[in-house]
Amino acid sequence: MEKIDVAAATACGVVVTSTPAANAQSVAELALALLLSVARRIGEYTRDLTLGKPQLRQAYQGIELQGRVLGVIGLGEIGLRVGRLAGGTLGMRVLAYDPYRDPWPEGIERVRTLDALLAEADCLSIHVPLMEETRKLIGPAALARVRPTCILVNTSRGEVVDEAALAEAIRGGRLAGAGLDVVVDEPIRPDHPLAGLPNVLLTPHLGSVTEDGLMRMARAAAEEVLRVLQGEVPRYPVNPEVLTRSLW
C-alpha cells in the first residue's frame, strides 16, 4: 500500500481499496519454506553444488524445528497462519508480539514487548506493515538481543530490517541465518550485500506469486471495483473518508 499515494487519491475523490488475506496463505507458506530451507541449509548446498564446490555433508548440518521457539512479529492474517502452521504441523512453541491485535487468538502465546520476544525466540518471522514505527525495526539493537543460533525470516517489507546490520550480524556469527523474500531495493541484484553470505536465502518478493494467490487477489480487486461502480460501499476501503463525501 506504500506504493499508492493515498493522500492524492483522497484529494481527488478516488476510493482506494485493498485485498487483505487474498495472498495470506501463499505468503505464509513461503515464510515457512524459507524457515525450513535455512534450518536445513538447503541454500548453501545448492549454491556450492552450482559452483562445483560441494563440501562433505557434515558441513551442511542443520537443525530440527520441532520443540523450538518461533517468534512471530505482527499477528495479522499472514503471521497468524505462519504461527498456526509452525505450531500445529512442526510442533514449535509459538510466541507473538503485536500491540494492536485484539482479541488475541488461541494457541499462540502473547509476549508484551518486542525485546522479550527477541530474547526467547529460536526463529523469527516478520509480518508487519511498513510504517515509520516499523522502519528498521530489526536493527543493531534488536539483533544484539537475539540468540546467535536464531534464524530470521522476512516476508513483509525490506525496509523493516536494517540490511547492513543484518549482514554484519551474520558475518560475525551473531545470527545463524536468514531467509528474505523482500529487500530495500527491488528487484534483488546479484551484488546485494546479503547475497552469497553463509546460510542466507533470498527470493525475489514472490510470496504472493502462486496461481491460487494471484487469482484470489485479482478476483477480490475486481469485486471491489464493481462495488464502487455500482454505488455500493467497498468491503476494504483504505480511505473511507472519501465515501462520506460521495453519494453512498
C-alpha positions in Angstrom: 0.0 0.0 0.0 3.0 2.3 0.5 3.3 2.5 -3.3 -0.1 4.2 -3.6 -0.3 7.9 -3.0 -3.4 7.6 -0.8 -3.4 11.3 0.1 -3.5 12.3 -3.6 -6.2 9.8 -4.3 -8.3 11.1 -1.4 -7.9 14.7 -2.5 -9.2 13.7 -6.0 -12.1 11.7 -4.5 -10.7 8.4 -5.6 -11.5 5.4 -3.5 -8.6 3.2 -2.6 -9.3 -0.4 -1.5 -7.2 -3.4 -0.6 -7.4 -7.2 -0.8 -6.5 -8.3 2.7 -5.9 -12.0 3.2 -6.2 -12.8 -0.5 -2.5 -13.8 -0.6 -2.2 -14.7 3.1 -1.8 -18.5 2.6 0.7 -18.1 -0.2 2.9 -15.8 1.8 2.6 -17.9 5.0 3.7 -21.0 3.1 6.7 -19.2 1.6 7.7 -17.9 5.1 7.6 -21.5 6.3 9.5 -22.7 3.3 12.3 -20.2 3.9 12.4 -21.1 7.5 12.7 -24.8 6.7 15.3 -24.2 4.0 17.6 -22.1 6.2 17.2 -24.5 9.1 18.4 -27.3 6.8 21.0 -25.2 5.0 19.5 -26.0 1.6 20.5 -22.7 0.0 24.2 -23.2 1.0 24.3 -26.7 -0.5 22.6 -25.6 -3.7 25.0 -22.7 -4.1 28.1 -24.8 -3.5 26.8 -27.5 -5.9 26.2 -24.9 -8.6 29.7 -23.6 -8.2 31.1 -27.1 -8.4 32.4 -26.9 -4.8 30.2 -29.2 -2.7 31.6 -30.0 0.7 31.2 -33.0 2.9 27.6 -33.3 4.1 28.5 -32.6 7.7 29.2 -29.0 6.6 25.5 -28.6 5.9 24.4 -29.9 9.3 21.1 -28.3 10.1 18.6 -28.3 13.0 15.1 -29.7 13.6 12.4 -27.1 14.3 10.2 -29.3 16.4 10.2 -28.1 20.0 12.0 -24.8 19.2 10.5 -21.4 19.7 9.1 -19.4 16.8 8.7 -15.6 17.5 6.1 -14.0 15.2 6.4 -10.2 14.9 3.0 -9.0 13.7 0.0 -11.2 14.1 -2.2 -10.2 11.2 -3.7 -12.8 8.8 -0.3 -13.9 7.5 1.5 -14.0 10.8 -1.4 -15.9 12.4 -1.2 -18.6 9.6 2.5 -18.9 10.0 2.2 -19.4 13.7 -0.5 -22.0 13.4 1.3 -23.9 10.7 4.5 -23.9 12.7 2.8 -24.8 15.9 0.4 -27.4 14.5 2.5 -29.0 11.8 6.0 -28.6 13.0 5.4 -28.8 16.8 7.1 -25.5 17.5 6.3 -23.3 20.5 4.9 -20.1 19.0 5.2 -16.7 20.7 4.0 -13.5 19.1 4.3 -9.8 19.6 1.5 -7.5 18.3 0.4 -4.5 20.3 -2.6 -4.0 18.1 -4.1 -7.5 18.0 -7.4 -7.8 19.8 -8.9 -10.2 20.6 -5.9 -12.5 21.0 -6.2 -15.8 19.1 -5.9 -19.1 20.9 -2.9 -21.4 20.6 -0.3 -18.6 20.4 1.5 -17.2 23.4 1.3 -13.4 23.8 4.5 -11.5 24.5 4.1 -7.9 25.7 7.3 -6.5 24.4 9.5 -7.0 21.3 12.6 -7.2 23.5 11.1 -10.2 25.4 10.3 -11.9 22.1 13.7 -11.4 20.7 15.4 -12.8 23.7 13.4 -16.0 23.7 13.0 -16.9 20.1 15.0 -19.5 18.2 13.4 -18.3 15.0 11.8 -15.0 14.0 9.2 -14.4 11.3 8.3 -10.8 10.4 4.8 -9.8 9.3 4.3 -6.1 9.9 3.3 -3.3 7.5 5.8 -0.6 6.6 5.3 2.4 8.8 7.6 4.9 10.5 7.5 2.8 13.7 8.4 -0.4 11.8 11.1 1.1 9.5 14.4 -0.7 10.6 12.5 -2.3 13.4 15.1 -5.1 13.3 18.4 -3.1 13.5 21.6 -3.3 15.6 19.8 -3.0 18.9 17.3 -5.7 18.1 19.9 -8.0 16.6 22.1 -7.7 19.7 19.2 -9.3 21.7 18.7 -12.4 19.6 20.5 -15.7 20.2 23.4 -16.5 17.8 21.5 -19.6 16.8 18.5 -17.6 15.7 17.1 -17.7 12.2 15.3 -14.6 10.8 12.7 -14.7 8.1 11.2 -11.6 6.5 8.3 -11.7 4.0 6.9 -8.3 4.9 8.9 -5.3 3.6 12.6 -4.9 3.1 12.8 -1.6 5.0 11.7 -3.3 8.2 15.2 -4.8 8.5 18.4 -2.9 8.6 20.2 -4.9 5.9 23.7 -3.6 6.8 23.2 -4.6 10.4 21.8 -8.0 9.4 24.8 -8.7 7.1 27.2 -7.7 9.9 25.4 -10.0 12.4 25.6 -13.0 10.0 29.3 -12.4 9.2 30.1 -12.0 12.9 28.3 -15.3 13.8 25.7 -13.4 15.8 22.8 -14.9 13.7 22.6 -18.4 12.3 20.9 -17.4 9.0 18.2 -15.6 7.3 15.5 -16.1 4.6 14.4 -12.9 2.9 11.7 -12.5 0.3 12.0 -8.7 0.4 14.9 -6.2 0.4 15.0 -2.4 0.3 16.0 -2.1 -3.4 14.0 -4.5 -5.6 14.4 -6.4 -7.8 17.2 -8.1 -5.9 20.6 -7.5 -7.5 23.2 -10.3 -7.8 25.6 -8.0 -5.9 23.3 -7.4 -3.0 25.3 -7.3 0.3 23.4 -10.3 1.7 23.9 -12.4 -1.5 26.4 -15.2 -1.0 26.6 -14.9 2.8 26.6 -18.2 4.7 23.1 -19.6 5.1 21.2 -16.6 3.6 18.4 -17.5 1.2 17.0 -14.7 -1.0 13.8 -14.9 -3.1 12.5 -12.1 -5.3 9.4 -10.9 -3.5 7.4 -13.9 -4.7 5.4 -14.5 -1.6 2.0 -13.9 -3.3 3.1 -15.4 -6.6 1.1 -18.6 -6.7 -1.7 -19.4 -9.1 -4.1 -19.5 -6.2 -3.0 -16.3 -4.5 -2.9 -14.3 -7.7 -6.4 -15.5 -8.7 -7.8 -14.5 -5.3 -6.2 -11.1 -5.4 -7.5 -10.4 -9.0 -11.0 -11.5 -8.1 -11.1 -9.5 -4.9 -9.8 -6.4 -6.7 -12.4 -6.7 -9.4 -15.2 -7.2 -7.0 -14.2 -4.0 -5.1 -14.2 -2.1 -8.4 -17.6 -3.4 -9.2 -18.9 -2.4 -5.8 -17.7 1.2 -6.2 -19.1 1.4 -9.8 -22.4 0.1 -8.7 -22.7 2.7 -5.9 -22.0 0.2 -3.1 -19.7 0.6 -0.2 -16.4 -1.4 -0.8 -15.5 -4.0 1.7 -12.0 -2.8 2.4 -11.7 0.9 1.8 -8.3 2.4 2.7 -9.6 6.0 2.7 -13.2 5.7 3.9 -13.4 9.5 4.3 -13.9 9.6 0.5 -17.1 7.7 0.9 -18.6 10.3 3.3 -18.2 12.9 0.5 -19.9 10.7 -2.0 -23.4 9.5 -2.6 -23.2 6.3 -0.5 
